[in-house]
Amino acid sequence: MAVIIKSVCPQSPAAKSKIKAGDRLLALNGNEIVDVLDYRFYQNERIVEVSLQSDDGRPYSVTVKKGEYDELGLEFDTYLMDKQHSCRNNCMFCFIDQLPKGMRDSLYFKDDDSRMSFLFGNYITLTNLTEHEIERIIKLHISPVNVSVHTTNPELRCRMMGNRFAGQSLDILKRFCDAGINVNCQLVLVPGVNDGEELKRSFEDLIKYPTVQSIACVPVGLTGHREGLPEITPFNEQTAAAVVDIAEEYGEKTVEMYGERRVFAADEFYLTAKRLMPEGDFYGEFLQLENGVGMWAMLKMEVTEAFDDFSEPESFRKITVATGEAAFPLLSGIVDKVTEKWHNFECKVKCIKNNFFGGKITVAGLVTGGDIIAQLKGEDLGTDLLIPSSMLRHERDMFLDSVTVEEVETALNVKLRVVESDGWSLLAALSGEDL
């Protein structure tokens, strides 16, 4: 399979070797190039034999000498060099199926691409991997692979994911582990379906693999747009507490087995169960932050470590912080401590209820611009309104509901300041040092 070269970076090793845009890349050091994983892996050598086909169909090759791991300098039509792989499942808990109509098209795409798992940490279900892809992951030792497991009961996995092959694809997980590939596992839990005894079974099956380096339990996310979907009851204080107890039990087992905790419940389970959130050392290397595991503890820890690096504003500073319901208690506590020490400082923390998704979604990253406007309109917000970067798309210009940053600023007559999700960035934004 040939991949068309869109452009060649000026002064790059490829440009110096006279490789041209429009030519087709066939192989690197004799290895066929199918997509970005092949390209990124095989370009790393100091001497690379590049096999190409000119735009008139003539095959040729050039030898490129460069620094080890330096980029060749070729660019393609898409980052992946082909189309992104979509999901083939029909999960009972799929969040995308619960999105309201009328949102931008990109939000309805269901990603299930092993390359995105390696490059960006996305989670995959293993249900659409070809044998070629499986063997390549093992051959190239692509690690870690992030897997949405949900349950290790094959029959239950088929039912939960609406795919008759979902159970047998668990064999791929075993193949990866047997090959020494590190794996991070995610279990989206549905009350009465894959929690309780089924959760214990999944933990028992997964912790026996030494290369399963982390397992996260995440509560099912339920919006107010589930028309025609299976009825699911949200977790309550009692059912969430049961999950926390099981996760901590098996976490202790992995401490005994491997000398480190590998099983975790998401922060949301602790909040719903009204349990005390663990401290930072509980989470080890924080491998499951993207699943909302340890985010509370990490931010709290970072703020404590960073506090002495910042001074109170030189002139009076009045600002507002907007966040979701889940993070509101933590941010309120942080701002209270800052206010006690910074006398030239006033800050309100505003809890934004997620009416856009029906009121049951509490994470800050899914708060919309429309809800921020509706709930803060007419308030004295000070000079700046701080929001976490997770509320915006990658370009940082638009919320999930397609409301733009500029539209929020105009409606609320305030400067919107986007803050990274770490303690130093938060304190810098609070103090105004990032201005």
matplotlib code that plots the C-alpha trace (Angstrom):
import matplotlib.pyplot as plt

x = [0.0, 1.5, 1.0, 1.1, 3.5, 1.7, 4.7, 8.4, 9.6, 12.3, 15.8, 14.7, 16.7, 14.0, 14.3, 18.1, 17.7, 15.5, 12.3, 9.4, 5.7, 3.4, 5.6, 4.3, 6.1, 6.3, 8.7, 11.4, 14.4, 12.3, 9.3, 6.0, 4.5, 0.7, 0.1, 1.6, 2.7, 4.8, 6.2, 7.1, 8.7, 10.8, 12.0, 14.0, 17.2, 20.3, 20.4, 17.0, 16.5, 13.4, 11.5, 9.3, 7.3, 7.4, 4.2, 4.7, 4.8, 8.6, 9.9, 13.1, 14.9, 17.1, 19.3, 18.8, 21.4, 20.2, 20.3, 18.7, 15.1, 15.2, 12.2, 12.5, 10.4, 7.6, 4.0, 0.8, -2.9, -3.9, -2.0, -2.8, -2.0, -5.3, -8.9, -9.4, -11.0, -14.5, -16.2, -18.2, -20.0, -23.4, -22.7, -25.6, -23.7, -22.2, -22.0, -22.1, -25.4, -26.7, -25.7, -28.4, -29.1, -27.7, -24.1, -21.1, -20.5, -17.1, -18.6, -20.7, -17.7, -17.0, -13.3, -11.9, -8.4, -5.4, -3.1, -4.9, -4.4, -0.6, -0.3, -2.8, -3.9, -7.3, -9.0, -9.9, -12.2, -10.1, -13.2, -12.1, -8.4, -7.2, -4.7, -2.2, -2.7, -2.4, 0.8, 2.2, 1.6, 3.4, 6.2, 6.8, 6.2, 3.8, 3.2, 1.2, -2.1, -5.2, -8.2, -11.9, -12.5, -15.7, -16.0, -14.0, -17.1, -17.3, -21.1, -21.7, -19.2, -21.1, -24.4, -23.0, -21.2, -23.8, -21.2, -21.2, -17.4, -16.8, -16.2, -13.7, -11.7, -10.6, -8.2, -6.3, -5.8, -4.2, -1.9, -0.7, 0.0, 1.8, 3.9, 5.0, 2.9, 1.9, -1.9, -4.1, -7.6, -10.9, -14.1, -17.2, -19.6, -23.3, -25.2, -26.6, -24.8, -21.0, -20.5, -20.7, -19.6, -19.0, -16.6, -14.7, -14.5, -13.0, -10.5, -9.5, -8.9, -7.0, -4.7, -3.1, -1.4, 1.9, 1.8, -1.7, -0.2, -3.5, -7.2, -9.8, -13.5, -15.5, -19.2, -21.5, -22.2, -26.0, -27.3, -30.9, -31.0, -31.4, -34.5, -34.7, -31.7, -31.7, -32.9, -29.9, -30.1, -27.3, -25.0, -26.1, -24.3, -24.7, -23.8, -20.9, -19.6, -19.7, -17.6, -15.0, -14.8, -14.2, -11.7, -9.7, -9.8, -8.3, -5.9, -4.5, -4.1, -2.0, 0.1, 0.8, 1.4, 3.4, 4.4, 2.2, -1.5, -3.0, -6.7, -8.6, -12.1, -12.6, -12.9, -16.6, -17.2, -15.7, -17.7, -21.0, -20.2, -19.4, -16.1, -12.9, -10.7, -7.4, -4.2, -1.7, 0.6, -2.4, -2.3, 1.4, 2.3, -1.2, -1.6, -5.4, -5.9, -7.7, -10.4, -10.8, -8.7, -6.6, -7.3, -8.6, -5.6, -3.0, -4.4, -4.6, -1.0, 0.3, -1.3, 0.3, 3.7, 3.5, 1.9, 5.2, 6.3, 3.5, 2.9, -0.4, -1.2, 0.5, -2.9, -6.4, -7.6, -11.2, -12.0, -14.3, -13.6, -16.3, -16.3, -18.5, -20.3, -17.8, -14.8, -16.6, -15.8, -12.1, -11.7, -13.7, -11.4, -8.3, -9.6, -10.6, -7.0, -5.6, -7.9, -6.8, -3.2, -3.7, -5.4, -5.3, -7.5, -11.2, -12.4, -15.7, -16.0, -19.2, -20.7, -22.2, -25.0, -24.9, -28.4, -27.2, -26.8, -29.8, -28.3, -26.7, -23.3, -21.0, -17.5, -16.0, -14.9, -18.4, -19.7, -21.0, -20.7, -24.4, -24.8, -22.0, -23.8, -27.2, -26.0, -23.6, -25.4, -25.7, -23.3, -20.3, -17.5, -14.6, -11.9, -11.4, -13.4, -11.2, -12.2, -10.3, -8.9, -10.9, -14.0, -12.8, -11.9, -8.3, -8.2, -9.4, -11.9, -15.2, -17.2, -19.1, -22.3, -20.3, -20.6, -17.3, -15.0, -15.7, -19.4, -19.1, -16.8, -19.3, -22.3, -20.7, -18.6, -15.5, -12.2, -12.2, -8.9, -8.2, -6.3, -4.3, -5.3, -2.2, -1.6, 1.1, -1.1, -4.1, -2.1, -0.5, -4.0, -5.4, -2.5, -2.5, 1.1, 0.1, -1.1]
y = [0.0, 3.3, 6.6, 9.9, 12.5, 15.8, 17.9, 17.8, 20.0, 22.4, 21.6, 18.2, 15.0, 14.1, 17.4, 17.2, 13.7, 15.2, 13.4, 15.3, 16.1, 13.9, 10.9, 7.7, 6.3, 2.5, 1.3, 2.2, -0.2, -2.8, -2.5, -1.6, 1.7, 1.4, 4.2, 6.5, 3.8, 2.1, 5.5, 6.7, 3.4, 2.6, 6.2, 6.2, 4.6, 6.7, 5.3, 4.8, 3.3, 5.0, 3.2, 5.5, 5.8, 9.0, 10.7, 9.1, 5.6, 5.1, 3.3, 4.6, 4.7, 7.0, 6.5, 9.1, 9.7, 11.5, 11.5, 8.6, 9.3, 12.5, 13.0, 12.3, 15.4, 13.9, 15.1, 13.5, 14.4, 13.1, 12.6, 8.9, 8.7, 7.0, 7.2, 7.0, 3.7, 3.9, 1.8, -1.2, -1.7, -0.7, -0.3, 0.2, 3.0, 4.8, 8.5, 9.6, 7.9, 10.2, 13.4, 15.8, 16.5, 19.5, 19.4, 19.7, 16.5, 15.7, 15.0, 12.1, 10.2, 7.0, 6.4, 2.9, 3.2, 1.4, 4.0, 6.7, 4.6, 4.6, 8.2, 10.0, 7.6, 6.9, 3.7, 0.9, -2.1, -4.5, -5.5, -4.1, -5.0, -7.0, -9.8, -7.6, -4.9, -7.3, -8.8, -5.3, -4.2, -7.2, -7.0, -3.3, -3.7, -0.7, 0.0, 0.8, -0.1, 1.3, -1.1, -0.6, -3.9, -3.3, -6.9, -10.1, -12.2, -12.9, -13.3, -10.2, -8.2, -9.2, -8.0, -4.8, -3.8, -5.0, -7.0, -10.8, -10.7, -8.6, -11.7, -13.4, -10.2, -10.6, -13.2, -10.3, -8.8, -12.0, -12.1, -8.6, -9.4, -12.7, -10.6, -8.2, -5.3, -3.0, -2.4, 0.1, -1.1, 0.8, -0.6, 1.6, 0.3, 0.0, -0.6, -4.1, -5.2, -5.3, -4.2, -6.4, -10.0, -9.4, -6.6, -9.0, -11.5, -8.9, -7.8, -11.4, -12.1, -8.9, -8.6, -12.0, -10.4, -8.7, -6.3, -4.9, -1.9, -0.1, -0.7, 2.1, 1.8, 4.6, 5.2, 5.2, 8.8, 9.4, 12.4, 13.5, 12.4, 8.6, 8.2, 4.7, 3.5, 0.9, 2.1, 2.6, 3.7, 6.0, 5.1, 6.3, 6.6, 2.9, 1.4, 3.8, 2.8, -0.8, -0.2, 1.8, -1.1, -3.7, -1.5, -0.8, -4.5, -5.5, -2.6, -4.0, -7.4, -5.8, -4.1, -7.5, -9.1, -6.4, -3.9, -1.2, -0.4, -1.1, -1.0, 2.3, 3.7, 7.1, 10.2, 10.4, 7.2, 8.6, 11.8, 9.9, 7.6, 10.6, 9.0, 10.8, 11.2, 9.3, 11.4, 11.6, 8.7, 6.4, 6.7, 5.9, 7.2, 8.6, 6.4, 6.8, 10.6, 10.6, 8.4, 10.8, 8.7, 10.8, 14.2, 15.5, 14.3, 15.5, 19.0, 19.3, 18.0, 20.3, 23.4, 22.6, 22.1, 25.2, 27.7, 29.1, 29.9, 32.5, 35.9, 37.7, 40.2, 43.6, 45.4, 44.3, 41.4, 40.3, 37.2, 34.2, 30.5, 28.4, 24.6, 21.6, 20.1, 17.4, 19.7, 22.5, 21.4, 21.0, 24.3, 26.1, 24.7, 25.8, 29.3, 29.6, 28.8, 31.2, 34.0, 33.5, 34.3, 36.7, 39.8, 41.7, 39.1, 38.3, 35.2, 33.5, 29.8, 29.2, 25.7, 25.3, 22.8, 20.8, 21.5, 21.0, 17.2, 16.9, 17.8, 14.4, 15.1, 16.7, 16.8, 20.2, 19.0, 18.6, 22.0, 24.1, 27.7, 28.1, 26.9, 29.2, 32.2, 31.3, 30.7, 33.7, 36.3, 39.6, 38.7, 40.8, 38.4, 40.7, 41.2, 37.5, 34.3, 31.3, 28.0, 24.7, 23.9, 20.7, 22.6, 23.6, 21.7, 21.3, 24.6, 26.3, 28.4, 26.6, 24.7, 21.4, 23.2, 25.2, 28.4, 30.3, 31.8, 35.3, 34.7, 34.0, 37.0, 39.3, 37.9, 38.1, 41.2, 39.5, 38.1, 34.3, 32.9, 29.2, 27.3, 24.0, 21.3, 21.5, 23.3, 25.7, 26.9, 27.4, 29.5, 31.5, 32.2, 33.1, 35.5, 37.0, 36.0, 34.4, 37.8]
z = [0.0, -1.1, 0.8, -1.1, 0.2, 0.6, 1.3, 2.3, 5.2, 4.0, 5.1, 6.4, 5.7, 3.1, 1.3, 1.2, -0.4, -3.1, -2.1, -3.7, -2.8, -4.9, -4.8, -3.1, 0.0, -0.3, 2.4, 4.8, 5.1, 3.3, 5.6, 4.0, 5.2, 5.7, 8.2, 10.8, 13.2, 10.5, 9.5, 13.0, 13.9, 10.8, 10.3, 13.5, 12.2, 11.3, 7.8, 6.1, 2.7, 1.4, -1.3, -3.4, -6.6, -8.6, -9.7, -13.2, -11.7, -11.7, -8.7, -7.1, -3.8, -1.8, 1.2, 3.9, 6.6, 9.7, 13.5, 15.3, 16.0, 13.9, 11.7, 8.0, 7.2, 5.2, 5.6, 4.5, 3.9, 7.3, 10.5, 10.6, 6.8, 6.3, 7.7, 11.4, 12.5, 13.9, 16.5, 15.5, 18.8, 20.1, 23.8, 26.2, 27.9, 24.9, 25.7, 22.0, 21.6, 24.3, 22.7, 21.7, 18.1, 16.3, 17.6, 15.3, 13.2, 14.7, 18.1, 16.8, 15.5, 17.5, 17.7, 18.2, 16.7, 18.1, 16.7, 18.6, 21.7, 21.3, 20.1, 22.3, 25.0, 23.6, 24.8, 22.3, 22.6, 20.5, 18.5, 15.2, 15.2, 12.2, 12.6, 10.8, 13.4, 16.3, 15.0, 14.3, 17.9, 19.2, 16.6, 17.2, 20.9, 20.9, 24.6, 26.5, 24.9, 26.6, 26.5, 27.3, 28.9, 30.9, 31.9, 31.4, 31.2, 27.5, 27.3, 29.4, 27.3, 24.2, 25.7, 27.1, 23.9, 21.4, 19.5, 19.2, 18.8, 21.9, 24.1, 21.9, 21.4, 25.0, 23.7, 22.1, 25.5, 26.6, 23.6, 24.3, 27.9, 27.0, 24.6, 27.4, 26.2, 29.0, 29.2, 31.0, 31.5, 31.8, 33.1, 32.6, 35.3, 35.0, 38.2, 38.4, 35.3, 35.6, 39.2, 42.3, 41.7, 38.0, 39.0, 41.3, 38.5, 36.2, 38.7, 39.5, 35.8, 35.1, 38.0, 37.2, 34.2, 35.3, 32.4, 33.2, 34.9, 35.9, 36.0, 36.4, 37.3, 35.8, 36.5, 33.5, 32.2, 31.8, 29.9, 29.6, 25.9, 26.2, 24.1, 22.7, 24.8, 27.5, 30.9, 33.3, 36.9, 38.0, 40.9, 44.4, 47.7, 48.5, 45.1, 44.6, 48.1, 47.2, 44.1, 46.2, 48.7, 45.9, 44.1, 47.3, 48.2, 44.9, 45.0, 48.2, 46.5, 43.8, 46.4, 47.8, 44.4, 42.7, 45.4, 43.9, 43.7, 40.3, 40.8, 41.3, 41.4, 39.7, 41.8, 41.0, 42.9, 46.1, 45.7, 45.1, 48.0, 50.2, 51.0, 51.9, 48.8, 49.0, 49.1, 46.2, 47.2, 46.9, 43.1, 42.4, 38.9, 38.2, 35.1, 34.9, 35.1, 31.8, 33.4, 36.3, 38.7, 41.1, 39.5, 42.8, 44.7, 42.1, 41.9, 45.7, 46.0, 43.3, 44.8, 48.1, 46.5, 44.3, 46.8, 48.1, 44.5, 44.2, 45.8, 46.2, 43.5, 43.8, 43.2, 44.1, 42.0, 41.7, 39.6, 39.2, 38.7, 36.8, 37.2, 37.2, 40.2, 40.8, 41.1, 42.9, 46.5, 45.7, 44.0, 46.6, 49.3, 47.3, 46.8, 50.4, 51.5, 48.9, 50.1, 53.7, 52.7, 49.9, 51.4, 48.1, 46.4, 45.9, 44.1, 43.7, 42.6, 40.6, 40.2, 36.8, 36.5, 33.3, 32.0, 28.4, 29.1, 31.4, 34.8, 35.7, 34.2, 36.8, 35.3, 34.4, 31.0, 29.7, 30.9, 27.9, 27.0, 26.9, 30.5, 31.7, 30.1, 31.4, 35.0, 35.3, 33.2, 35.1, 37.9, 38.8, 37.8, 38.2, 35.6, 34.6, 34.4, 34.8, 33.2, 32.8, 29.4, 29.3, 28.6, 25.2, 22.1, 21.1, 19.3, 22.5, 20.7, 21.2, 23.9, 23.2, 22.3, 19.7, 21.7, 21.2, 23.8, 22.3, 22.6, 26.3, 26.9, 25.1, 26.9, 30.4, 29.8, 31.2, 29.9, 29.7, 30.9, 30.0, 32.7, 32.4, 34.9, 37.2, 40.4, 39.1, 36.2, 38.6, 41.1, 38.2, 36.9, 40.3, 41.1, 37.6, 36.9, 33.6, 32.2]

ax = plt.figure().add_subplot(projection="3d")
ax.plot(x, y, z, "-o")
ax.set_aspect("equal")
plt.show()
